[in-house]
Amino acid sequence: MPVDPRHVDDFDPFEVPTVTELLRQIDGWQEAHKGEDGKEAGVEGNARVQDWEKTRLKPYVDYFRGFVAALVKDEQGGKRRREDEADGMDF
């Protein structure tokens, strides 16, 4: 479970969602969002709502995605600096 280090004191490992709980939440979400034809009506625009978005797992996934995006952005900046430095070398 990804944990925000700024809120590590608030994290309780015994309160994280279990697989059984996640499956119940997905089933409950699908039941609550059935269309008139009995099929899932959870389509927003052309995108289907992902199962993890229907559960308590969503904030953890959102945090992790933000963390990875920051790493990628930082690495791209470092790569550009390294390439600029390599171009400036004379042999």
Short mmCIF file of the C-alpha atoms (twelve columns), coordinates in Angstrom:
data_MODEL
# 
_entry.id   MODEL 
# 
loop_
_atom_site.group_PDB 
_atom_site.id 
_atom_site.type_symbol 
_atom_site.label_atom_id 
_atom_site.label_alt_id 
_atom_site.label_comp_id 
_atom_site.label_asym_id 
_atom_site.label_seq_id 
_atom_site.Cartn_x 
_atom_site.Cartn_y 
_atom_site.Cartn_z 
_atom_site.pdbx_PDB_model_num 
ATOM 1  C CA . MET A 1  0.000   0.000  0.000   1 
ATOM 2  C CA . PRO A 2  1.603   3.324  -0.992  1 
ATOM 3  C CA . VAL A 3  1.695   5.729  1.948   1 
ATOM 4  C CA . ASP A 4  2.144   9.491  1.815   1 
ATOM 5  C CA . PRO A 5  5.123   10.178 4.115   1 
ATOM 6  C CA . ARG A 6  3.531   13.479 5.169   1 
ATOM 7  C CA . HIS A 7  0.648   11.499 6.693   1 
ATOM 8  C CA . VAL A 8  2.466   8.394  7.877   1 
ATOM 9  C CA . ASP A 9  1.254   8.884  11.463  1 
ATOM 10 C CA . ASP A 10 -2.350  8.647  10.230  1 
ATOM 11 C CA . PHE A 11 -1.763  5.359  8.387   1 
ATOM 12 C CA . ASP A 12 -3.215  2.274  10.067  1 
ATOM 13 C CA . PRO A 13 -2.186  -0.975 8.323   1 
ATOM 14 C CA . PHE A 14 -5.207  -2.717 9.850   1 
ATOM 15 C CA . GLU A 15 -7.586  -0.309 8.104   1 
ATOM 16 C CA . VAL A 16 -6.423  -0.893 4.520   1 
ATOM 17 C CA . PRO A 17 -9.007  -2.514 2.260   1 
ATOM 18 C CA . THR A 18 -8.952  -6.286 1.946   1 
ATOM 19 C CA . VAL A 19 -9.561  -8.152 -1.289  1 
ATOM 20 C CA . THR A 20 -12.923 -9.378 -0.023  1 
ATOM 21 C CA . GLU A 21 -13.960 -5.827 0.886   1 
ATOM 22 C CA . LEU A 22 -12.828 -4.516 -2.505  1 
ATOM 23 C CA . LEU A 23 -14.852 -7.162 -4.320  1 
ATOM 24 C CA . ARG A 24 -17.934 -6.262 -2.244  1 
ATOM 25 C CA . GLN A 25 -17.452 -2.573 -3.052  1 
ATOM 26 C CA . ILE A 26 -17.170 -3.297 -6.777  1 
ATOM 27 C CA . ASP A 27 -20.296 -5.461 -6.683  1 
ATOM 28 C CA . GLY A 28 -22.154 -2.783 -4.701  1 
ATOM 29 C CA . TRP A 29 -21.102 -0.052 -7.111  1 
ATOM 30 C CA . GLN A 30 -22.212 -2.102 -10.104 1 
ATOM 31 C CA . GLU A 31 -25.552 -2.858 -8.456  1 
ATOM 32 C CA . ALA A 32 -26.100 0.839  -7.684  1 
ATOM 33 C CA . HIS A 33 -25.201 1.874  -11.245 1 
ATOM 34 C CA . LYS A 34 -27.266 -0.577 -13.264 1 
ATOM 35 C CA . GLY A 35 -29.035 0.874  -16.236 1 
ATOM 36 C CA . GLU A 36 -32.630 0.219  -17.209 1 
ATOM 37 C CA . ASP A 37 -31.513 -2.773 -19.256 1 
ATOM 38 C CA . GLY A 38 -29.828 -4.358 -16.209 1 
ATOM 39 C CA . LYS A 39 -26.332 -3.767 -17.535 1 
ATOM 40 C CA . GLU A 40 -23.702 -1.613 -15.882 1 
ATOM 41 C CA . ALA A 41 -24.306 2.059  -16.628 1 
ATOM 42 C CA . GLY A 42 -20.939 3.201  -15.293 1 
ATOM 43 C CA . VAL A 43 -19.698 4.484  -18.594 1 
ATOM 44 C CA . GLU A 44 -18.677 8.128  -18.466 1 
ATOM 45 C CA . GLY A 45 -18.311 9.420  -22.002 1 
ATOM 46 C CA . ASN A 46 -16.420 6.717  -23.868 1 
ATOM 47 C CA . ALA A 47 -14.379 5.597  -20.850 1 
ATOM 48 C CA . ARG A 48 -15.451 2.736  -18.626 1 
ATOM 49 C CA . VAL A 49 -14.973 3.293  -14.893 1 
ATOM 50 C CA . GLN A 50 -12.105 1.092  -13.728 1 
ATOM 51 C CA . ASP A 51 -12.859 -1.325 -10.883 1 
ATOM 52 C CA . TRP A 52 -10.287 0.230  -8.529  1 
ATOM 53 C CA . GLU A 53 -12.059 3.586  -8.935  1 
ATOM 54 C CA . LYS A 54 -15.169 2.038  -7.396  1 
ATOM 55 C CA . THR A 55 -13.415 1.181  -4.110  1 
ATOM 56 C CA . ARG A 56 -11.504 2.565  -1.129  1 
ATOM 57 C CA . LEU A 57 -8.362  1.715  -3.087  1 
ATOM 58 C CA . LYS A 58 -8.802  4.849  -5.235  1 
ATOM 59 C CA . PRO A 59 -6.935  7.335  -2.984  1 
ATOM 60 C CA . TYR A 60 -3.973  4.957  -2.729  1 
ATOM 61 C CA . VAL A 61 -3.813  4.484  -6.505  1 
ATOM 62 C CA . ASP A 62 -4.185  8.235  -7.077  1 
ATOM 63 C CA . TYR A 63 -1.308  8.944  -4.679  1 
ATOM 64 C CA . PHE A 64 0.893   6.311  -6.329  1 
ATOM 65 C CA . ARG A 65 0.165   7.654  -9.818  1 
ATOM 66 C CA . GLY A 66 1.106   11.168 -8.683  1 
ATOM 67 C CA . PHE A 67 4.313   9.833  -7.139  1 
ATOM 68 C CA . VAL A 68 5.279   8.013  -10.345 1 
ATOM 69 C CA . ALA A 69 4.395   11.043 -12.490 1 
ATOM 70 C CA . ALA A 70 6.712   13.200 -10.357 1 
ATOM 71 C CA . LEU A 71 9.519   10.635 -10.741 1 
ATOM 72 C CA . VAL A 72 9.082   10.546 -14.520 1 
ATOM 73 C CA . LYS A 73 9.047   14.345 -14.724 1 
ATOM 74 C CA . ASP A 74 12.180  14.580 -12.582 1 
ATOM 75 C CA . GLU A 75 13.966  11.934 -14.642 1 
ATOM 76 C CA . GLN A 76 13.100  13.667 -17.908 1 
ATOM 77 C CA . GLY A 77 14.632  16.882 -16.576 1 
ATOM 78 C CA . GLY A 78 17.785  15.026 -15.522 1 
ATOM 79 C CA . LYS A 79 18.046  13.331 -18.902 1 
ATOM 80 C CA . ARG A 80 17.859  16.699 -20.675 1 
ATOM 81 C CA . ARG A 81 20.600  18.124 -18.448 1 
ATOM 82 C CA . ARG A 82 22.839  15.117 -19.114 1 
ATOM 83 C CA . GLU A 83 22.265  15.412 -22.874 1 
ATOM 84 C CA . ASP A 84 23.011  19.169 -22.792 1 
ATOM 85 C CA . GLU A 85 26.217  18.546 -20.849 1 
ATOM 86 C CA . ALA A 86 27.274  15.820 -23.281 1 
ATOM 87 C CA . ASP A 87 26.733  18.149 -26.254 1 
ATOM 88 C CA . GLY A 88 28.969  20.787 -24.686 1 
ATOM 89 C CA . MET A 89 32.025  18.552 -24.324 1 
ATOM 90 C CA . ASP A 90 34.903  19.076 -26.718 1 
ATOM 91 C CA . PHE A 91 37.305  16.259 -27.542 1 
# 
